[in-house]
Amino acid sequence: MTVRVRFATPEEGLWLPKAGCRARVHDEDRDGAVYLGAEVTAKGGMTMYKVTHPGGIVKTTPIVTGTSQVAAGQWHTFTLELTGGIYRVSLDGREIISNADDPNAGLISSGWTSFYARATPESPVDLDDLLVTRAYPR
């Protein structure tokens, strides 16, 4: 999944502006869906996280974090790639987060994706050119 993102300003209002994407995966060790997500903040912080629903309660658990340079007012290409238990997060073609050294083969992509932005009127976030591709044939 790839999206172009542009932060008008790195300034925090009520909260720090951010943009991200999620993919539903099937976890062989669990019943039900698990979601893997990644987000980038206006100040360049990046997080990969897992969302589960134990007992109907949404639980978000950070997996790994990283940082990158994000220039306000410029377009950046943000990518979340899930392939056979390996996930990678990159910004402008530079890999920032990966589990390639410790793949989780139990996580299998199952077809649902979303993109989101958190912004304020003073600190808008633009998303453009959303792209979802299958890395391998069914």
N, CA, C and O atoms as a GROMACS GRO file, in nm:
protein
  552
    1MET      N    1   0.085  -0.116   0.000
    1MET     CA    2   0.000   0.000   0.000
    1MET      C    3   0.090   0.123   0.000
    1MET      O    4   0.188   0.130   0.074
    2THR      N    5   0.054   0.216  -0.083
    2THR     CA    6   0.133   0.339  -0.093
    2THR      C    7   0.040   0.458  -0.096
    2THR      O    8  -0.067   0.453  -0.158
    3VAL      N    9   0.079   0.563  -0.030
    3VAL     CA   10   0.004   0.688  -0.033
    3VAL      C   11   0.104   0.803  -0.030
    3VAL      O   12   0.206   0.797   0.038
    4ARG      N   13   0.072   0.908  -0.105
    4ARG     CA   14   0.152   1.030  -0.093
    4ARG      C   15   0.088   1.114   0.015
    4ARG      O   16  -0.034   1.129   0.021
    5VAL      N   17   0.173   1.171   0.100
    5VAL     CA   18   0.124   1.250   0.213
    5VAL      C   19   0.199   1.382   0.219
    5VAL      O   20   0.319   1.390   0.191
    6ARG      N   21   0.126   1.487   0.257
    6ARG     CA   22   0.188   1.619   0.272
    6ARG      C   23   0.133   1.683   0.399
    6ARG      O   24   0.012   1.696   0.416
    7PHE      N   25   0.224   1.721   0.488
    7PHE     CA   26   0.187   1.791   0.611
    7PHE      C   27   0.208   1.940   0.589
    7PHE      O   28   0.316   1.982   0.546
    8ALA      N   29   0.106   2.020   0.618
    8ALA     CA   30   0.118   2.164   0.599
    8ALA      C   31   0.220   2.224   0.696
    8ALA      O   32   0.293   2.316   0.661
    9THR      N   33   0.223   2.170   0.817
    9THR     CA   34   0.313   2.221   0.920
    9THR      C   35   0.343   2.109   1.020
    9THR      O   36   0.258   2.024   1.043
   10PRO      N   37   0.461   2.108   1.080
   10PRO     CA   38   0.490   2.008   1.182
   10PRO      C   39   0.439   2.048   1.320
   10PRO      O   40   0.461   1.977   1.418
   11GLU      N   41   0.372   2.161   1.328
   11GLU     CA   42   0.328   2.213   1.457
   11GLU      C   43   0.214   2.130   1.515
   11GLU      O   44   0.126   2.082   1.444
   12GLU      N   45   0.218   2.115   1.644
   12GLU     CA   46   0.112   2.045   1.716
   12GLU      C   47   0.005   2.144   1.757
   12GLU      O   48   0.034   2.253   1.805
   13GLY      N   49  -0.120   2.105   1.737
   13GLY     CA   50  -0.233   2.180   1.789
   13GLY      C   51  -0.285   2.100   1.908
   13GLY      O   52  -0.219   2.090   2.011
   14LEU      N   53  -0.402   2.044   1.890
   14LEU     CA   54  -0.454   1.954   1.993
   14LEU      C   55  -0.375   1.824   1.995
   14LEU      O   56  -0.363   1.760   2.099
   15TRP      N   57  -0.321   1.785   1.880
   15TRP     CA   58  -0.240   1.665   1.869
   15TRP      C   59  -0.147   1.679   1.750
   15TRP      O   60  -0.163   1.768   1.666
   16LEU      N   61  -0.050   1.592   1.743
   16LEU     CA   62   0.048   1.593   1.634
   16LEU      C   63  -0.015   1.534   1.508
   16LEU      O   64  -0.064   1.421   1.512
   17PRO      N   65  -0.016   1.608   1.396
   17PRO     CA   66  -0.072   1.554   1.273
   17PRO      C   67   0.001   1.426   1.231
   17PRO      O   68   0.122   1.414   1.249
   18LYS      N   69  -0.075   1.331   1.175
   18LYS     CA   70  -0.015   1.206   1.128
   18LYS      C   71  -0.100   1.147   1.017
   18LYS      O   72  -0.216   1.185   0.998
   19ALA      N   73  -0.043   1.053   0.944
   19ALA     CA   74  -0.112   0.981   0.839
   19ALA      C   75  -0.066   0.837   0.845
   19ALA      O   76   0.046   0.808   0.888
   20GLY      N   77  -0.152   0.746   0.802
   20GLY     CA   78  -0.114   0.606   0.808
   20GLY      C   79  -0.202   0.518   0.724
   20GLY      O   80  -0.293   0.564   0.655
   21CYS      N   81  -0.172   0.388   0.730
   21CYS     CA   82  -0.251   0.288   0.660
   21CYS      C   83  -0.253   0.160   0.742
   21CYS      O   84  -0.164   0.135   0.823
   22ARG      N   85  -0.357   0.080   0.719
   22ARG     CA   86  -0.374  -0.048   0.789
   22ARG      C   87  -0.410  -0.157   0.690
   22ARG      O   88  -0.468  -0.131   0.585
   23ALA      N   89  -0.374  -0.279   0.724
   23ALA     CA   90  -0.411  -0.396   0.646
   23ALA      C   91  -0.460  -0.505   0.740
   23ALA      O   92  -0.401  -0.528   0.846
   24ARG      N   93  -0.568  -0.571   0.702
   24ARG     CA   94  -0.616  -0.683   0.784
   24ARG      C   95  -0.534  -0.806   0.748
   24ARG      O   96  -0.510  -0.835   0.630
   25VAL      N   97  -0.493  -0.875   0.849
   25VAL     CA   98  -0.420  -1.001   0.831
   25VAL      C   99  -0.487  -1.108   0.915
   25VAL      O  100  -0.558  -1.078   1.011
   26HIS      N  101  -0.464  -1.231   0.879
   26HIS     CA  102  -0.512  -1.343   0.959
   26HIS      C  103  -0.394  -1.394   1.039
   26HIS      O  104  -0.288  -1.423   0.984
   27ASP      N  105  -0.412  -1.405   1.168
   27ASP     CA  106  -0.308  -1.456   1.257
   27ASP      C  107  -0.342  -1.600   1.289
   27ASP      O  108  -0.446  -1.626   1.350
   28GLU      N  109  -0.257  -1.694   1.249
   28GLU     CA  110  -0.286  -1.836   1.268
   28GLU      C  111  -0.302  -1.875   1.414
   28GLU      O  112  -0.360  -1.978   1.444
   29ASP      N  113  -0.250  -1.793   1.505
   29ASP     CA  114  -0.258  -1.824   1.648
   29ASP      C  115  -0.382  -1.766   1.713
   29ASP      O  116  -0.403  -1.786   1.833
   30ARG      N  117  -0.467  -1.694   1.639
   30ARG     CA  118  -0.581  -1.624   1.699
   30ARG      C  119  -0.706  -1.650   1.618
   30ARG      O  120  -0.700  -1.680   1.499
   31ASP      N  121  -0.819  -1.637   1.682
   31ASP     CA  122  -0.946  -1.634   1.611
   31ASP      C  123  -0.971  -1.489   1.570
   31ASP      O  124  -0.941  -1.397   1.646
   32GLY      N  125  -1.025  -1.469   1.452
   32GLY     CA  126  -1.061  -1.335   1.410
   32GLY      C  127  -0.946  -1.260   1.346
   32GLY      O  128  -0.836  -1.311   1.329
   33ALA      N  129  -0.978  -1.136   1.310
   33ALA     CA  130  -0.884  -1.054   1.235
   33ALA      C  131  -0.787  -0.980   1.326
   33ALA      O  132  -0.818  -0.946   1.440
   34VAL      N  133  -0.672  -0.957   1.273
   34VAL     CA  134  -0.570  -0.874   1.334
   34VAL      C  135  -0.535  -0.770   1.226
   34VAL      O  136  -0.532  -0.802   1.108
   35TYR      N  137  -0.510  -0.648   1.268
   35TYR     CA  138  -0.476  -0.544   1.173
   35TYR      C  139  -0.333  -0.497   1.200
   35TYR      O  140  -0.296  -0.470   1.314
   36LEU      N  141  -0.254  -0.489   1.093
   36LEU     CA  142  -0.121  -0.429   1.102
   36LEU      C  143  -0.131  -0.290   1.044
   36LEU      O  144  -0.188  -0.271   0.936
   37GLY      N  145  -0.076  -0.195   1.114
   37GLY     CA  146  -0.080  -0.058   1.066
   37GLY      C  147   0.056   0.008   1.076
   37GLY      O  148   0.144  -0.038   1.148
   38ALA      N  149   0.070   0.117   1.002
   38ALA     CA  150   0.191   0.198   1.009
   38ALA      C  151   0.149   0.342   0.992
   38ALA      O  152   0.056   0.374   0.919
   39GLU      N  153   0.220   0.430   1.062
   39GLU     CA  154   0.188   0.572   1.051
   39GLU      C  155   0.315   0.655   1.058
   39GLU      O  156   0.417   0.613   1.112
   40VAL      N  157   0.304   0.775   1.001
   40VAL     CA  158   0.413   0.872   1.004
   40VAL      C  159   0.355   1.002   1.058
   40VAL      O  160   0.245   1.041   1.022
   41THR      N  161   0.430   1.068   1.146
   41THR     CA  162   0.385   1.196   1.201
   41THR      C  163   0.450   1.311   1.126
   41THR      O  164   0.546   1.292   1.050
   42ALA      N  165   0.398   1.430   1.147
   42ALA     CA  166   0.451   1.549   1.081
   42ALA      C  167   0.595   1.578   1.122
   42ALA      O  168   0.664   1.653   1.053
   43LYS      N  169   0.640   1.520   1.233
   43LYS     CA  170   0.779   1.541   1.277
   43LYS      C  171   0.870   1.424   1.240
   43LYS      O  172   0.985   1.420   1.283
   44GLY      N  173   0.818   1.327   1.161
   44GLY     CA  174   0.902   1.218   1.111
   44GLY      C  175   0.902   1.092   1.195
   44GLY      O  176   0.972   0.997   1.160
   45GLY      N  177   0.826   1.088   1.303
   45GLY     CA  178   0.818   0.965   1.380
   45GLY      C  179   0.738   0.860   1.304
   45GLY      O  180   0.634   0.892   1.246
   46MET      N  181   0.785   0.736   1.305
   46MET     CA  182   0.714   0.628   1.235
   46MET      C  183   0.691   0.513   1.332
   46MET      O  184   0.778   0.480   1.414
   47THR      N  185   0.573   0.452   1.322
   47THR     CA  186   0.538   0.342   1.410
   47THR      C  187   0.468   0.233   1.331
   47THR      O  188   0.382   0.261   1.248
   48MET      N  189   0.507   0.108   1.355
   48MET     CA  190   0.434  -0.009   1.306
   48MET      C  191   0.362  -0.065   1.428
   48MET      O  192   0.422  -0.079   1.534
   49TYR      N  193   0.233  -0.096   1.414
   49TYR     CA  194   0.156  -0.143   1.528
   49TYR      C  195   0.060  -0.253   1.487
   49TYR      O  196   0.030  -0.271   1.369
   50LYS      N  197   0.011  -0.326   1.587
   50LYS     CA  198  -0.086  -0.433   1.566
   50LYS      C  199  -0.212  -0.398   1.644
   50LYS      O  200  -0.205  -0.353   1.758
   51VAL      N  201  -0.328  -0.418   1.582
   51VAL     CA  202  -0.457  -0.392   1.645
   51VAL      C  203  -0.530  -0.525   1.658
   51VAL      O  204  -0.551  -0.595   1.559
   52THR      N  205  -0.569  -0.560   1.780
   52THR     CA  206  -0.647  -0.680   1.807
   52THR      C  207  -0.776  -0.640   1.878
   52THR      O  208  -0.794  -0.524   1.916
   53HIS      N  209  -0.864  -0.736   1.894
   53HIS     CA  210  -0.994  -0.710   1.957
   53HIS      C  211  -1.026  -0.815   2.062
   53HIS      O  212  -1.128  -0.883   2.051
   54PRO      N  213  -0.941  -0.832   2.166
   54PRO     CA  214  -0.970  -0.934   2.267
   54PRO      C  215  -1.097  -0.899   2.344
   54PRO      O  216  -1.108  -0.790   2.401
   55GLY      N  217  -1.192  -0.990   2.346
   55GLY     CA  218  -1.316  -0.966   2.420
   55GLY      C  219  -1.395  -0.848   2.369
   55GLY      O  220  -1.473  -0.789   2.444
   56GLY      N  221  -1.376  -0.812   2.241
   56GLY     CA  222  -1.449  -0.699   2.183
   56GLY      C  223  -1.389  -0.563   2.214
   56GLY      O  224  -1.445  -0.461   2.174
   57ILE      N  225  -1.277  -0.559   2.286
   57ILE     CA  226  -1.211  -0.433   2.320
   57ILE      C  227  -1.094  -0.411   2.224
   57ILE      O  228  -1.011  -0.500   2.205
   58VAL      N  229  -1.087  -0.292   2.165
   58VAL     CA  230  -0.979  -0.262   2.071
   58VAL      C  231  -0.849  -0.240   2.149
   58VAL      O  232  -0.844  -0.159   2.241
   59LYS      N  233  -0.745  -0.314   2.109
   59LYS     CA  234  -0.614  -0.303   2.175
   59LYS      C  235  -0.509  -0.275   2.067
   59LYS      O  236  -0.491  -0.354   1.975
   60THR      N  237  -0.439  -0.162   2.078
   60THR     CA  238  -0.334  -0.125   1.984
   60THR      C  239  -0.199  -0.142   2.053
   60THR      O  240  -0.174  -0.085   2.159
   61THR      N  241  -0.112  -0.222   1.990
   61THR     CA  242   0.019  -0.252   2.047
   61THR      C  243   0.129  -0.211   1.950
   61THR      O  244   0.137  -0.266   1.840
   62PRO      N  245   0.214  -0.114   1.987
   62PRO     CA  246   0.328  -0.079   1.899
   62PRO      C  247   0.421  -0.199   1.884
   62PRO      O  248   0.448  -0.270   1.980
   63ILE      N  249   0.469  -0.220   1.763
   63ILE     CA  250   0.562  -0.330   1.736
   63ILE      C  251   0.704  -0.277   1.727
   63ILE      O  252   0.795  -0.330   1.791
   64VAL      N  253   0.723  -0.173   1.649
   64VAL     CA  254   0.856  -0.115   1.631
   64VAL      C  255   0.839   0.030   1.586
   64VAL      O  256   0.739   0.066   1.523
   65THR      N  257   0.937   0.113   1.618
   65THR     CA  258   0.932   0.254   1.580
   65THR      C  259   1.059   0.292   1.505
   65THR      O  260   1.159   0.220   1.509
   66GLY      N  261   1.054   0.404   1.438
   66GLY     CA  262   1.169   0.457   1.367
   66GLY      C  263   1.148   0.605   1.343
   66GLY      O  264   1.045   0.661   1.380
   67THR      N  265   1.246   0.669   1.281
   67THR     CA  266   1.233   0.811   1.249
   67THR      C  267   1.286   0.838   1.109
   67THR      O  268   1.368   0.763   1.057
   68SER      N  269   1.236   0.945   1.050
   68SER     CA  270   1.280   0.988   0.919
   68SER      C  271   1.263   1.139   0.910
   68SER      O  272   1.202   1.200   0.997
   69GLN      N  273   1.316   1.198   0.806
   69GLN     CA  274   1.302   1.341   0.784
   69GLN      C  275   1.174   1.367   0.706
   69GLN      O  276   1.152   1.307   0.601
   70VAL      N  277   1.090   1.456   0.757
   70VAL     CA  278   0.966   1.495   0.690
   70VAL      C  279   0.967   1.647   0.676
   70VAL      O  280   0.970   1.719   0.776
   71ALA      N  281   0.964   1.695   0.553
   71ALA     CA  282   0.965   1.839   0.528
   71ALA      C  283   0.821   1.888   0.512
   71ALA      O  284   0.747   1.836   0.428
   72ALA      N  285   0.782   1.986   0.592
   72ALA     CA  286   0.648   2.043   0.582
   72ALA      C  287   0.627   2.105   0.445
   72ALA      O  288   0.717   2.167   0.388
   73GLY      N  289   0.505   2.087   0.392
   73GLY     CA  290   0.470   2.145   0.263
   73GLY      C  291   0.518   2.068   0.143
   73GLY      O  292   0.489   2.107   0.030
   74GLN      N  293   0.590   1.957   0.163
   74GLN     CA  294   0.639   1.875   0.052
   74GLN      C  295   0.570   1.740   0.052
   74GLN      O  296   0.535   1.687   0.158
   75TRP      N  297   0.550   1.684  -0.066
   75TRP     CA  298   0.490   1.552  -0.078
   75TRP      C  299   0.593   1.444  -0.045
   75TRP      O  300   0.709   1.453  -0.086
   76HIS      N  301   0.549   1.343   0.031
   76HIS     CA  302   0.632   1.228   0.066
   76HIS      C  303   0.556   1.101   0.031
   76HIS      O  304   0.434   1.097   0.044
   77THR      N  305   0.626   0.999  -0.013
   77THR     CA  306   0.563   0.872  -0.047
   77THR      C  307   0.581   0.776   0.070
   77THR      O  308   0.694   0.743   0.109
   78PHE      N  309   0.468   0.732   0.127
   78PHE     CA  310   0.466   0.646   0.246
   78PHE      C  311   0.414   0.509   0.203
   78PHE      O  312   0.309   0.499   0.141
   79THR      N  313   0.488   0.403   0.237
   79THR     CA  314   0.455   0.269   0.191
   79THR      C  315   0.455   0.169   0.306
   79THR      O  316   0.546   0.168   0.389
   80LEU      N  317   0.352   0.086   0.311
   80LEU     CA  318   0.344  -0.031   0.400
   80LEU      C  319   0.337  -0.152   0.309
   80LEU      O  320   0.246  -0.165   0.228
   81GLU      N  321   0.435  -0.242   0.322
   81GLU     CA  322   0.442  -0.362   0.238
   81GLU      C  323   0.432  -0.486   0.328
   81GLU      O  324   0.507  -0.499   0.424
   82LEU      N  325   0.341  -0.575   0.294
   82LEU     CA  326   0.323  -0.701   0.367
   82LEU      C  327   0.339  -0.815   0.267
   82LEU      O  328   0.261  -0.826   0.172
   83THR      N  329   0.440  -0.899   0.287
   83THR     CA  330   0.465  -1.010   0.196
   83THR      C  331   0.509  -1.132   0.276
   83THR      O  332   0.620  -1.136   0.330
   84GLY      N  333   0.421  -1.232   0.284
   84GLY     CA  334   0.456  -1.360   0.345
   84GLY      C  335   0.513  -1.350   0.485
   84GLY      O  336   0.614  -1.414   0.516
   85GLY      N  337   0.452  -1.272   0.571
   85GLY     CA  338   0.498  -1.260   0.709
   85GLY      C  339   0.606  -1.156   0.732
   85GLY      O  340   0.647  -1.133   0.845
   86ILE      N  341   0.653  -1.094   0.624
   86ILE     CA  342   0.752  -0.986   0.637
   86ILE      C  343   0.680  -0.855   0.608
   86ILE      O  344   0.607  -0.844   0.509
   87TYR      N  345   0.702  -0.757   0.692
   87TYR     CA  346   0.644  -0.626   0.668
   87TYR      C  347   0.753  -0.521   0.671
   87TYR      O  348   0.849  -0.528   0.747
   88ARG      N  349   0.732  -0.422   0.584
   88ARG     CA  350   0.828  -0.313   0.570
   88ARG      C  351   0.752  -0.182   0.562
   88ARG      O  352   0.644  -0.175   0.504
   89VAL      N  353   0.810  -0.078   0.620
   89VAL     CA  354   0.755   0.057   0.611
   89VAL      C  355   0.865   0.146   0.555
   89VAL      O  356   0.978   0.145   0.603
   90SER      N  357   0.830   0.223   0.452
   90SER     CA  358   0.931   0.311   0.394
   90SER      C  359   0.873   0.450   0.370
   90SER      O  360   0.752   0.468   0.358
   91LEU      N  361   0.962   0.545   0.363
   91LEU     CA  362   0.926   0.683   0.333
   91LEU      C  363   1.018   0.731   0.222
   91LEU      O  364   1.141   0.726   0.236
   92ASP      N  365   0.960   0.776   0.113
   92ASP     CA  366   1.035   0.824  -0.003
   92ASP      C  367   1.135   0.719  -0.052
   92ASP      O  368   1.247   0.752  -0.090
   93GLY      N  369   1.093   0.592  -0.050
   93GLY     CA  370   1.176   0.483  -0.100
   93GLY      C  371   1.281   0.433  -0.004
   93GLY      O  372   1.352   0.338  -0.037
   94ARG      N  373   1.294   0.491   0.112
   94ARG     CA  374   1.393   0.450   0.212
   94ARG      C  375   1.326   0.368   0.320
   94ARG      O  376   1.237   0.417   0.390
   95GLU      N  377   1.366   0.241   0.335
   95GLU     CA  378   1.307   0.154   0.436
   95GLU      C  379   1.344   0.204   0.576
   95GLU      O  380   1.461   0.225   0.607
   96ILE      N  381   1.240   0.224   0.659
   96ILE     CA  382   1.260   0.276   0.795
   96ILE      C  383   1.236   0.166   0.897
   96ILE      O  384   1.309   0.155   0.995
   97ILE      N  385   1.134   0.083   0.874
   97ILE     CA  386   1.095  -0.022   0.968
   97ILE      C  387   1.080  -0.152   0.891
   97ILE      O  388   1.023  -0.154   0.782
   98SER      N  389   1.131  -0.263   0.948
   98SER     CA  390   1.116  -0.394   0.885
   98SER      C  391   1.130  -0.503   0.990
   98SER      O  392   1.197  -0.485   1.091
   99ASN      N  393   1.066  -0.617   0.964
   99ASN     CA  394   1.086  -0.734   1.048
   99ASN      C  395   1.154  -0.844   0.968
   99ASN      O  396   1.141  -0.962   1.002
  100ALA      N  397   1.225  -0.809   0.861
  100ALA     CA  398   1.288  -0.908   0.773
  100ALA      C  399   1.382  -1.001   0.848
  100ALA      O  400   1.401  -1.115   0.806
  101ASP      N  401   1.443  -0.955   0.958
  101ASP     CA  402   1.533  -1.040   1.036
  101ASP      C  403   1.457  -1.138   1.124
  101ASP      O  404   1.515  -1.236   1.170
  102ASP      N  405   1.328  -1.113   1.148
  102ASP     CA  406   1.247  -1.197   1.236
  102ASP      C  407   1.104  -1.205   1.181
  102ASP      O  408   1.012  -1.152   1.242
  103PRO      N  409   1.086  -1.270   1.063
  103PRO     CA  410   0.954  -1.271   1.001
  103PRO      C  411   0.850  -1.345   1.084
  103PRO      O  412   0.882  -1.439   1.157
  104ASN      N  413   0.726  -1.301   1.071
  104ASN     CA  414   0.614  -1.366   1.138
  104ASN      C  415   0.531  -1.433   1.031
  104ASN      O  416   0.437  -1.375   0.977
  105ALA      N  417   0.567  -1.558   0.999
  105ALA     CA  418   0.501  -1.630   0.891
  105ALA      C  419   0.355  -1.660   0.921
  105ALA      O  420   0.280  -1.696   0.831
  106GLY      N  421   0.313  -1.645   1.046
  106GLY     CA  422   0.174  -1.670   1.082
  106GLY      C  423   0.079  -1.560   1.042
  106GLY      O  424  -0.042  -1.580   1.049
  107LEU      N  425   0.129  -1.446   0.999
  107LEU     CA  426   0.042  -1.336   0.957
  107LEU      C  427   0.024  -1.342   0.806
  107LEU      O  428   0.120  -1.332   0.730
  108ILE      N  429  -0.100  -1.360   0.764
  108ILE     CA  430  -0.132  -1.375   0.623
  108ILE      C  431  -0.227  -1.263   0.583
  108ILE      O  432  -0.332  -1.247   0.646
  109SER      N  433  -0.194  -1.187   0.482
  109SER     CA  434  -0.279  -1.078   0.436
  109SER      C  435  -0.415  -1.133   0.395
  109SER      O  436  -0.424  -1.237   0.330
  110SER      N  437  -0.522  -1.061   0.434
  110SER     CA  438  -0.655  -1.111   0.404
  110SER      C  439  -0.745  -1.009   0.336
  110SER      O  440  -0.867  -1.024   0.337
  111GLY      N  441  -0.688  -0.905   0.278
  111GLY     CA  442  -0.761  -0.826   0.183
  111GLY      C  443  -0.822  -0.693   0.220
  111GLY      O  444  -0.873  -0.626   0.131
  112TRP      N  445  -0.823  -0.651   0.342
  112TRP     CA  446  -0.886  -0.524   0.379
  112TRP      C  447  -0.778  -0.422   0.405
  112TRP      O  448  -0.679  -0.453   0.473
  113THR      N  449  -0.794  -0.302   0.353
  113THR     CA  450  -0.696  -0.196   0.377
  113THR      C  451  -0.768  -0.065   0.408
  113THR      O  452  -0.885  -0.048   0.372
  114SER      N  453  -0.699   0.025   0.473
  114SER     CA  454  -0.753   0.160   0.494
  114SER      C  455  -0.638   0.259   0.502
  114SER      O  456  -0.525   0.224   0.536
  115PHE      N  457  -0.669   0.383   0.470
  115PHE     CA  458  -0.576   0.493   0.482
  115PHE      C  459  -0.642   0.598   0.570
  115PHE      O  460  -0.764   0.612   0.568
  116TYR      N  461  -0.564   0.672   0.647
  116TYR     CA  462  -0.624   0.773   0.734
  116TYR      C  463  -0.527   0.888   0.758
  116TYR      O  464  -0.406   0.876   0.737
  117ALA      N  465  -0.584   1.000   0.801
  117ALA     CA  466  -0.505   1.117   0.839
  117ALA      C  467  -0.568   1.176   0.964
  117ALA      O  468  -0.690   1.178   0.979
  118ARG      N  469  -0.484   1.225   1.051
  118ARG     CA  470  -0.531   1.298   1.170
  118ARG      C  471  -0.474   1.439   1.159
  118ARG      O  472  -0.352   1.458   1.156
  119ALA      N  473  -0.564   1.537   1.154
  119ALA     CA  474  -0.522   1.675   1.132
  119ALA      C  475  -0.610   1.770   1.210
  119ALA      O  476  -0.710   1.730   1.270
  120THR      N  477  -0.573   1.896   1.209
  120THR     CA  478  -0.654   2.003   1.267
  120THR      C  479  -0.670   2.110   1.160
  120THR      O  480  -0.597   2.107   1.060
  121PRO      N  481  -0.762   2.204   1.177
  121PRO     CA  482  -0.773   2.312   1.079
  121PRO      C  483  -0.643   2.392   1.064
  121PRO      O  484  -0.614   2.444   0.957
  122GLU      N  485  -0.566   2.401   1.172
  122GLU     CA  486  -0.439   2.475   1.166
  122GLU      C  487  -0.326   2.393   1.105
  122GLU      O  488  -0.228   2.449   1.057
  123SER      N  489  -0.339   2.261   1.107
  123SER     CA  490  -0.234   2.172   1.058
  123SER      C  491  -0.293   2.064   0.968
  123SER      O  492  -0.298   1.948   1.008
  124PRO      N  493  -0.338   2.100   0.847
  124PRO     CA  494  -0.400   2.000   0.760
  124PRO      C  495  -0.300   1.897   0.708
  124PRO      O  496  -0.179   1.922   0.702
  125VAL      N  497  -0.353   1.781   0.672
  125VAL     CA  498  -0.275   1.673   0.614
  125VAL      C  499  -0.343   1.635   0.483
  125VAL      O  500  -0.463   1.611   0.480
  126ASP      N  501  -0.267   1.629   0.375
  126ASP     CA  502  -0.320   1.591   0.244
  126ASP      C  503  -0.275   1.450   0.210
  126ASP      O  504  -0.159   1.414   0.232
  127LEU      N  505  -0.367   1.370   0.155
  127LEU     CA  506  -0.336   1.237   0.103
  127LEU      C  507  -0.367   1.237  -0.046
  127LEU      O  508  -0.463   1.301  -0.089
  128ASP      N  509  -0.286   1.166  -0.124
  128ASP     CA  510  -0.307   1.162  -0.269
  128ASP      C  511  -0.250   1.031  -0.323
  128ASP      O  512  -0.169   0.965  -0.258
  129ASP      N  513  -0.294   0.994  -0.442
  129ASP     CA  514  -0.240   0.878  -0.515
  129ASP      C  515  -0.236   0.751  -0.430
  129ASP      O  516  -0.132   0.687  -0.417
  130LEU      N  517  -0.350   0.715  -0.372
  130LEU     CA  518  -0.359   0.592  -0.294
  130LEU      C  519  -0.343   0.473  -0.387
  130LEU      O  520  -0.405   0.469  -0.493
  131LEU      N  521  -0.260   0.376  -0.349
  131LEU     CA  522  -0.233   0.262  -0.434
  131LEU      C  523  -0.224   0.136  -0.349
  131LEU      O  524  -0.149   0.130  -0.252
  132VAL      N  525  -0.303   0.036  -0.387
  132VAL     CA  526  -0.297  -0.095  -0.321
  132VAL      C  527  -0.270  -0.198  -0.429
  132VAL      O  528  -0.344  -0.207  -0.527
  133THR      N  529  -0.164  -0.276  -0.412
  133THR     CA  530  -0.130  -0.379  -0.509
  133THR      C  531  -0.107  -0.512  -0.439
  133THR      O  532  -0.072  -0.516  -0.321
  134ARG      N  533  -0.128  -0.620  -0.512
  134ARG     CA  534  -0.103  -0.754  -0.460
  134ARG      C  535   0.042  -0.788  -0.494
  134ARG      O  536   0.084  -0.778  -0.609
  135ALA      N  537   0.116  -0.828  -0.394
  135ALA     CA  538   0.258  -0.858  -0.414
  135ALA      C  539   0.279  -0.993  -0.482
  135ALA      O  540   0.384  -1.017  -0.542
  136TYR      N  541   0.180  -1.081  -0.474
  136TYR     CA  542   0.192  -1.214  -0.533
  136TYR      C  543   0.053  -1.258  -0.578
  136TYR      O  544  -0.047  -1.211  -0.523
  137PRO      N  545   0.044  -1.347  -0.676
  137PRO     CA  546  -0.086  -1.392  -0.724
  137PRO      C  547  -0.156  -1.480  -0.620
  137PRO      O  548  -0.091  -1.542  -0.536
  138ARG      N  549  -0.290  -1.482  -0.628
  138ARG     CA  550  -0.367  -1.570  -0.537
  138ARG      C  551  -0.343  -1.713  -0.568
  138ARG      O  552  -0.399  -1.800  -0.503
   0.00000   0.00000   0.00000
